[in-house]
C-alpha cells in the first residue's frame, strides 16, 4: 500500500482486522464502510471482493492515499472526508470496519493535527471507541456486521458492554499479542503507573470485536 506523509502506516492491528475481513462473507454489491481508513487498505480489500466500498477519514492526506491505493489496485472506492461517520450518517451498510485511534495518552483531548492524531485517544484510549460504539447500531443494515480492532489497554470489556447496550451481539473473534512499538514503549512506565499493564510489561493484546444485531 502506498502511504503518504502523515498517514498511519498499516501495522499489526490493520493486519489482524484484514485477516478477519477476509473470512467474512461479502457478496457482490454489498455496501461496506471503513471508518478512520488511513491508507484505505481495508476499503480496497472489500472493493476487490466485490463490495461497494466507502472510506472515511478526517485527514485530507488519508483520503488522497485511499484514492491512490484504489487506483493502484484497479478498484473503485468512494472516499469521503469528515469526522467519523458524519459524512454517511443517514446511510446503512452491510459491513463496517474500524481501526480507530485507541492508545491511552496523558493528554485527555484528541490531537487536532500531526501523527499523534492517528493513535492518541485520551487518558483511557476511548475517545473514538465510545463514539464508534454509540453510532454503530445506526450504521448497520438489518443483517450488517461491525468489525472493530483495539488494544487490551483501552478496555475490551467496555467496548463489548457499550455495543450490547446498543442492541448488538458482540464478541472477540481474533486475538494477537504484539510487542510494544516505539509509541507504546515510550509510555510503558505511564501505563504501569495507571495499572494498565504490569510493571516491566512490554506487550499488548490486540483484539478484533465482531458485532451484529442481537
Phi and psi restraints in degrees (value plus and minus 20) as a CYANA .aco file:
   2 UNK   PHI     -97.0   -57.0
   2 UNK   PSI     114.3   154.3
   3 UNK   PHI    -144.7  -104.7
   3 UNK   PSI     105.7   145.7
   4 UNK   PHI    -106.3   -66.3
   4 UNK   PSI     136.6   176.6
   5 UNK   PHI     -74.9   -34.9
   5 UNK   PSI     115.8   155.8
   6 UNK   PHI      67.8   107.8
   6 UNK   PSI     -24.2    15.8
   7 UNK   PHI    -119.3   -79.3
   7 UNK   PSI     116.0   156.0
   8 UNK   PHI     -79.9   -39.9
   8 UNK   PSI     105.5   145.5
   9 UNK   PHI     -99.0   -59.0
   9 UNK   PSI     113.5   153.5
  10 UNK   PHI     -75.3   -35.3
  10 UNK   PSI     109.9   149.9
  11 UNK   PHI    -150.1  -110.1
  11 UNK   PSI    -177.0  -137.0
  12 UNK   PHI     -81.4   -41.4
  12 UNK   PSI     -55.8   -15.8
  13 UNK   PHI     -86.4   -46.4
  13 UNK   PSI     -61.2   -21.2
  14 UNK   PHI     -82.4   -42.4
  14 UNK   PSI     -63.2   -23.2
  15 UNK   PHI     -83.4   -43.4
  15 UNK   PSI     -58.8   -18.8
  16 UNK   PHI     -87.0   -47.0
  16 UNK   PSI     -61.7   -21.7
  17 UNK   PHI     -87.9   -47.9
  17 UNK   PSI     -59.1   -19.1
  18 UNK   PHI     -84.3   -44.3
  18 UNK   PSI     -58.6   -18.6
  19 UNK   PHI     -82.6   -42.6
  19 UNK   PSI     -60.0   -20.0
  20 UNK   PHI     -89.3   -49.3
  20 UNK   PSI     -59.9   -19.9
  21 UNK   PHI     -77.0   -37.0
  21 UNK   PSI     -58.7   -18.7
  22 UNK   PHI     -85.0   -45.0
  22 UNK   PSI     -41.6    -1.6
  23 UNK   PHI    -112.3   -72.3
  23 UNK   PSI     -26.1    13.9
  24 UNK   PHI    -103.6   -63.6
  24 UNK   PSI     126.5   166.5
  25 UNK   PHI     -92.4   -52.4
  25 UNK   PSI     106.1   146.1
  26 UNK   PHI    -152.3  -112.3
  26 UNK   PSI      82.2   122.2
  27 UNK   PHI    -103.3   -63.3
  27 UNK   PSI     128.8   168.8
  28 UNK   PHI     -73.6   -33.6
  28 UNK   PSI     113.0   153.0
  29 UNK   PHI      71.7   111.7
  29 UNK   PSI     -29.1    10.9
  30 UNK   PHI     -83.8   -43.8
  30 UNK   PSI     129.3   169.3
  31 UNK   PHI    -116.0   -76.0
  31 UNK   PSI     104.2   144.2
  32 UNK   PHI    -138.8   -98.8
  32 UNK   PSI     132.1   172.1
  33 UNK   PHI    -154.2  -114.2
  33 UNK   PSI     110.2   150.2
  34 UNK   PHI    -138.0   -98.0
  34 UNK   PSI      92.4   132.4
  35 UNK   PHI    -111.8   -71.8
  35 UNK   PSI     129.7   169.7
  36 UNK   PHI      35.6    75.6
  36 UNK   PSI      31.2    71.2
  37 UNK   PHI     -89.7   -49.7
  37 UNK   PSI     -45.6    -5.6
  38 UNK   PHI      42.7    82.7
  38 UNK   PSI    -139.6   -99.6
  39 UNK   PHI     -94.8   -54.8
  39 UNK   PSI     -28.8    11.2
  40 UNK   PHI      64.7   104.7
  40 UNK   PSI      -8.3    31.7
  41 UNK   PHI     -79.1   -39.1
  41 UNK   PSI     -60.9   -20.9
  42 UNK   PHI     -92.8   -52.8
  42 UNK   PSI     -56.9   -16.9
  43 UNK   PHI     -85.6   -45.6
  43 UNK   PSI     -60.5   -20.5
  44 UNK   PHI     -83.6   -43.6
  44 UNK   PSI     -63.8   -23.8
  45 UNK   PHI     -80.0   -40.0
  45 UNK   PSI     -62.5   -22.5
  46 UNK   PHI     -85.9   -45.9
  46 UNK   PSI     -61.6   -21.6
  47 UNK   PHI     -84.6   -44.6
  47 UNK   PSI     -58.1   -18.1
  48 UNK   PHI     -86.5   -46.5
  48 UNK   PSI     -40.2    -0.2
  49 UNK   PHI    -115.2   -75.2
  49 UNK   PSI     -11.1    28.9
  50 UNK   PHI      81.5   121.5
  50 UNK   PSI     -19.4    20.6
  51 UNK   PHI     -96.2   -56.2
  51 UNK   PSI     133.6   173.6
  52 UNK   PHI    -106.2   -66.2
  52 UNK   PSI      76.0   116.0
  53 UNK   PHI    -114.4   -74.4
  53 UNK   PSI     119.0   159.0
  54 UNK   PHI    -142.2  -102.2
  54 UNK   PSI     116.4   156.4
  55 UNK   PHI    -142.3  -102.3
  55 UNK   PSI     112.4   152.4
  56 UNK   PHI    -147.2  -107.2
  56 UNK   PSI     117.8   157.8
  57 UNK   PHI    -175.3  -135.3
  57 UNK   PSI     132.5   172.5
  58 UNK   PHI    -102.1   -62.1
  58 UNK   PSI     -34.7     5.3
  59 UNK   PHI    -111.1   -71.1
  59 UNK   PSI     108.3   148.3
  60 UNK   PHI     -82.6   -42.6
  60 UNK   PSI     -59.1   -19.1
  61 UNK   PHI     -84.6   -44.6
  61 UNK   PSI     -57.4   -17.4
  62 UNK   PHI     -85.2   -45.2
  62 UNK   PSI     -61.5   -21.5
  63 UNK   PHI     -83.1   -43.1
  63 UNK   PSI     -61.8   -21.8
  64 UNK   PHI     -83.5   -43.5
  64 UNK   PSI     -61.3   -21.3
  65 UNK   PHI     -85.4   -45.4
  65 UNK   PSI     -59.0   -19.0
  66 UNK   PHI     -83.2   -43.2
  66 UNK   PSI     -64.3   -24.3
  67 UNK   PHI     -82.5   -42.5
  67 UNK   PSI     -62.5   -22.5
  68 UNK   PHI     -84.3   -44.3
  68 UNK   PSI     -63.4   -23.4
  69 UNK   PHI     -87.9   -47.9
  69 UNK   PSI     -54.7   -14.7
  70 UNK   PHI     -83.0   -43.0
  70 UNK   PSI     -62.1   -22.1
  71 UNK   PHI     -83.1   -43.1
  71 UNK   PSI     -64.6   -24.6
  72 UNK   PHI     -85.5   -45.5
  72 UNK   PSI     -48.3    -8.3
  73 UNK   PHI    -118.7   -78.7
  73 UNK   PSI     -14.2    25.8
  74 UNK   PHI      47.6    87.6
  74 UNK   PSI      14.8    54.8
  75 UNK   PHI    -152.0  -112.0
  75 UNK   PSI     151.6   191.6
  76 UNK   PHI    -138.1   -98.1
  76 UNK   PSI     108.5   148.5
  77 UNK   PHI    -150.8  -110.8
  77 UNK   PSI     128.7   168.7
  78 UNK   PHI    -109.2   -69.2
  78 UNK   PSI     105.2   145.2
  79 UNK   PHI    -131.9   -91.9
  79 UNK   PSI     111.7   151.7
  80 UNK   PHI    -153.3  -113.3
  80 UNK   PSI     113.4   153.4
  81 UNK   PHI    -116.7   -76.7
  81 UNK   PSI     111.3   151.3
  82 UNK   PHI     152.3   192.3
  82 UNK   PSI     154.1   194.1
  83 UNK   PHI    -101.7   -61.7
  83 UNK   PSI      88.9   128.9
  84 UNK   PHI      32.5    72.5
  84 UNK   PSI    -136.9   -96.9
  85 UNK   PHI    -115.0   -75.0
  85 UNK   PSI     -13.0    27.0
  86 UNK   PHI     -73.6   -33.6
  86 UNK   PSI     -61.8   -21.8
  87 UNK   PHI     -90.5   -50.5
  87 UNK   PSI     -33.6     6.4
  88 UNK   PHI    -148.2  -108.2
  88 UNK   PSI       6.6    46.6
  89 UNK   PHI     -81.0   -41.0
  89 UNK   PSI     -45.0    -5.0
  90 UNK   PHI    -119.7   -79.7
  90 UNK   PSI     -11.2    28.8
  91 UNK   PHI    -127.8   -87.8
  91 UNK   PSI     141.7   181.7
  92 UNK   PHI    -147.7  -107.7
  92 UNK   PSI     126.7   166.7
  93 UNK   PHI    -153.1  -113.1
  93 UNK   PSI     131.1   171.1
  94 UNK   PHI    -100.3   -60.3
  94 UNK   PSI     -45.6    -5.6
  95 UNK   PHI    -164.5  -124.5
  95 UNK   PSI     110.4   150.4
  96 UNK   PHI    -143.7  -103.7
  96 UNK   PSI     104.4   144.4
  97 UNK   PHI    -134.2   -94.2
  97 UNK   PSI     122.3   162.3
  98 UNK   PHI    -164.8  -124.8
  98 UNK   PSI     106.5   146.5
  99 UNK   PHI    -141.9  -101.9
  99 UNK   PSI      61.5   101.5
 100 UNK   PHI    -104.6   -64.6
 100 UNK   PSI     146.1   186.1
 101 UNK   PHI     -78.7   -38.7
 101 UNK   PSI     113.3   153.3
 102 UNK   PHI    -166.2  -126.2
 102 UNK   PSI      -9.6    30.4
 103 UNK   PHI    -103.5   -63.5
 103 UNK   PSI     104.2   144.2
 104 UNK   PHI     -80.2   -40.2
 104 UNK   PSI     122.5   162.5
 105 UNK   PHI    -157.9  -117.9
 105 UNK   PSI     133.3   173.3
 106 UNK   PHI     -87.3   -47.3
 106 UNK   PSI     -42.8    -2.8
 107 UNK   PHI    -104.2   -64.2
 107 UNK   PSI      99.7   139.7
 108 UNK   PHI     -91.0   -51.0
 108 UNK   PSI     -39.3     0.7
 109 UNK   PHI    -116.7   -76.7
 109 UNK   PSI     145.9   185.9
 110 UNK   PHI    -104.7   -64.7
 110 UNK   PSI     116.1   156.1
 111 UNK   PHI     -81.3   -41.3
 111 UNK   PSI     126.1   166.1
 112 UNK   PHI    -119.2   -79.2
 112 UNK   PSI     -30.0    10.0
 113 UNK   PHI    -180.6  -140.6
 113 UNK   PSI     149.7   189.7
 114 UNK   PHI      66.6   106.6
 114 UNK   PSI     152.9   192.9
 115 UNK   PHI     -82.4   -42.4
 115 UNK   PSI     -51.2   -11.2
 116 UNK   PHI     -81.5   -41.5
 116 UNK   PSI     -40.7    -0.7
 117 UNK   PHI     -82.3   -42.3
 117 UNK   PSI     -41.7    -1.7
 118 UNK   PHI    -100.8   -60.8
 118 UNK   PSI     -34.1     5.9
 119 UNK   PHI    -157.0  -117.0
 119 UNK   PSI     -51.3   -11.3
 120 UNK   PHI     -91.2   -51.2
 120 UNK   PSI     116.8   156.8
 121 UNK   PHI    -166.8  -126.8
 121 UNK   PSI      24.4    64.4
 122 UNK   PHI      61.6   101.6
 122 UNK   PSI     154.9   194.9
 123 UNK   PHI     -86.0   -46.0
 123 UNK   PSI     -44.5    -4.5
 124 UNK   PHI    -127.7   -87.7
 124 UNK   PSI     -18.5    21.5
 125 UNK   PHI      55.3    95.3
 125 UNK   PSI      -5.4    34.6
 126 UNK   PHI    -135.2   -95.2
 126 UNK   PSI      -9.1    30.9
 127 UNK   PHI     -75.4   -35.4
 127 UNK   PSI     -65.1   -25.1
 128 UNK   PHI    -108.2   -68.2
 128 UNK   PSI     -56.2   -16.2
 129 UNK   PHI     -78.9   -38.9
 129 UNK   PSI     -63.9   -23.9
 130 UNK   PHI     -85.7   -45.7
 130 UNK   PSI     -56.1   -16.1
 131 UNK   PHI     -88.3   -48.3
 131 UNK   PSI     -61.0   -21.0
 132 UNK   PHI     -81.5   -41.5
 132 UNK   PSI     -65.9   -25.9
 133 UNK   PHI     -81.5   -41.5
 133 UNK   PSI     -58.3   -18.3
 134 UNK   PHI     -89.9   -49.9
 134 UNK   PSI     -53.5   -13.5
 135 UNK   PHI    -113.1   -73.1
 135 UNK   PSI     -39.3     0.7
 136 UNK   PHI     -75.4   -35.4
 136 UNK   PSI     -65.5   -25.5
 137 UNK   PHI     -78.1   -38.1
 137 UNK   PSI     -55.4   -15.4
 138 UNK   PHI     -98.0   -58.0
 138 UNK   PSI     -32.9     7.1
 139 UNK   PHI    -112.6   -72.6
 139 UNK   PSI     -38.9     1.1
 140 UNK   PHI    -110.0   -70.0
 140 UNK   PSI     115.1   155.1
 141 UNK   PHI     -85.1   -45.1
 141 UNK   PSI     146.8   186.8
 142 UNK   PHI     -71.1   -31.1
 142 UNK   PSI     -57.0   -17.0
 143 UNK   PHI    -128.3   -88.3
 143 UNK   PSI       1.6    41.6
 144 UNK   PHI     -91.7   -51.7
 144 UNK   PSI     140.1   180.1
 145 UNK   PHI    -148.1  -108.1
 145 UNK   PSI     115.9   155.9
 146 UNK   PHI    -125.0   -85.0
 146 UNK   PSI     111.3   151.3
 147 UNK   PHI    -140.0  -100.0
 147 UNK   PSI     100.8   140.8
 148 UNK   PHI    -150.9  -110.9
 148 UNK   PSI     112.5   152.5
 149 UNK   PHI    -131.1   -91.1
 149 UNK   PSI     122.3   162.3
 150 UNK   PHI    -177.5  -137.5
 150 UNK   PSI     155.1   195.1
 151 UNK   PHI    -116.0   -76.0
 151 UNK   PSI     133.4   173.4
 152 UNK   PHI     -83.5   -43.5
 152 UNK   PSI     -41.2    -1.2
 153 UNK   PHI     -92.8   -52.8
 153 UNK   PSI     -35.3     4.7
 154 UNK   PHI    -130.0   -90.0
 154 UNK   PSI       4.4    44.4
 155 UNK   PHI      62.6   102.6
 155 UNK   PSI      55.5    95.5
 156 UNK   PHI     -84.8   -44.8
 156 UNK   PSI     -63.5   -23.5
 157 UNK   PHI     -81.9   -41.9
 157 UNK   PSI     -57.1   -17.1
 158 UNK   PHI     -83.9   -43.9
 158 UNK   PSI     -57.5   -17.5
 159 UNK   PHI     -87.1   -47.1
 159 UNK   PSI     -65.7   -25.7
 160 UNK   PHI     -80.6   -40.6
 160 UNK   PSI     -61.9   -21.9
 161 UNK   PHI     -86.5   -46.5
 161 UNK   PSI     -62.4   -22.4
 162 UNK   PHI     -84.7   -44.7
 162 UNK   PSI     -60.5   -20.5
 163 UNK   PHI     -86.6   -46.6
 163 UNK   PSI     -58.5   -18.5
 164 UNK   PHI     -83.9   -43.9
 164 UNK   PSI     -58.7   -18.7
 165 UNK   PHI     -83.8   -43.8
 165 UNK   PSI     -45.9    -5.9
 166 UNK   PHI    -106.3   -66.3
 166 UNK   PSI     -13.3    26.7
 167 UNK   PHI      66.9   106.9
 167 UNK   PSI      -2.9    37.1
 168 UNK   PHI    -125.7   -85.7
 168 UNK   PSI     125.8   165.8
 169 UNK   PHI    -112.9   -72.9
 169 UNK   PSI      96.3   136.3
 170 UNK   PHI    -145.3  -105.3
 170 UNK   PSI     123.8   163.8
 171 UNK   PHI    -173.8  -133.8
 171 UNK   PSI     137.2   177.2
 172 UNK   PHI     -99.5   -59.5
 172 UNK   PSI     105.7   145.7
 173 UNK   PHI    -134.4   -94.4
 173 UNK   PSI     -34.5     5.5
 174 UNK   PHI    -162.1  -122.1
 174 UNK   PSI     123.0   163.0
 175 UNK   PHI    -159.5  -119.5
 175 UNK   PSI     123.9   163.9
 176 UNK   PHI    -175.0  -135.0
 176 UNK   PSI     109.0   149.0
 177 UNK   PHI    -107.7   -67.7
 177 UNK   PSI     108.9   148.9
 178 UNK   PHI    -147.3  -107.3
 178 UNK   PSI     115.7   155.7
 179 UNK   PHI     -84.1   -44.1
 179 UNK   PSI     130.1   170.1
 180 UNK   PHI     -80.4   -40.4
 180 UNK   PSI     116.2   156.2
 181 UNK   PHI    -104.0   -64.0
 181 UNK   PSI    -194.0  -154.0
 182 UNK   PHI     -77.8   -37.8
 182 UNK   PSI     -62.1   -22.1
 183 UNK   PHI     -84.3   -44.3
 183 UNK   PSI     -68.4   -28.4
 184 UNK   PHI     -88.1   -48.1
 184 UNK   PSI     -60.6   -20.6
 185 UNK   PHI     -82.0   -42.0
 185 UNK   PSI     -56.9   -16.9
 186 UNK   PHI     -86.9   -46.9
 186 UNK   PSI     -40.5    -0.5
 187 UNK   PHI    -126.8   -86.8
 187 UNK   PSI     -12.4    27.6
 188 UNK   PHI     -78.3   -38.3
 188 UNK   PSI     -62.8   -22.8
 189 UNK   PHI     -83.5   -43.5
 189 UNK   PSI     -59.8   -19.8
 190 UNK   PHI     -86.5   -46.5
 190 UNK   PSI     -61.4   -21.4
 191 UNK   PHI     -78.7   -38.7
 191 UNK   PSI     -65.2   -25.2
 192 UNK   PHI     -84.2   -44.2
 192 UNK   PSI     -60.8   -20.8
 193 UNK   PHI     -83.4   -43.4
 193 UNK   PSI     -49.9    -9.9
 194 UNK   PHI    -107.5   -67.5
 194 UNK   PSI     -23.1    16.9
 195 UNK   PHI      59.9    99.9
 195 UNK   PSI      -4.1    35.9
 196 UNK   PHI     -99.1   -59.1
 196 UNK   PSI     -47.3    -7.3
 197 UNK   PHI    -160.6  -120.6
 197 UNK   PSI     137.0   177.0
 198 UNK   PHI     -88.2   -48.2
 198 UNK   PSI     131.5   171.5
 199 UNK   PHI     -75.5   -35.5
 199 UNK   PSI     114.0   154.0
 200 UNK   PHI      66.2   106.2
 200 UNK   PSI     -27.0    13.0
 201 UNK   PHI     -88.1   -48.1
 201 UNK   PSI     127.8   167.8
 202 UNK   PHI    -156.1  -116.1
 202 UNK   PSI       7.8    47.8
 203 UNK   PHI    -167.4  -127.4
 203 UNK   PSI     139.4   179.4
 204 UNK   PHI    -149.5  -109.5
 204 UNK   PSI     140.2   180.2
 205 UNK   PHI    -122.3   -82.3
 205 UNK   PSI     105.1   145.1
 206 UNK   PHI    -113.4   -73.4
 206 UNK   PSI     118.8   158.8
 207 UNK   PHI    -152.3  -112.3
 207 UNK   PSI     128.9   168.9
 208 UNK   PHI    -128.7   -88.7
 208 UNK   PSI     107.3   147.3
 209 UNK   PHI    -125.1   -85.1
 209 UNK   PSI     110.9   150.9
 210 UNK   PHI    -130.1   -90.1
 210 UNK   PSI     109.5   149.5
 211 UNK   PHI    -153.3  -113.3
 211 UNK   PSI     122.2   162.2
 212 UNK   PHI    -167.1  -127.1
 212 UNK   PSI     153.4   193.4
 213 UNK   PHI     -87.1   -47.1
 213 UNK   PSI     118.5   158.5
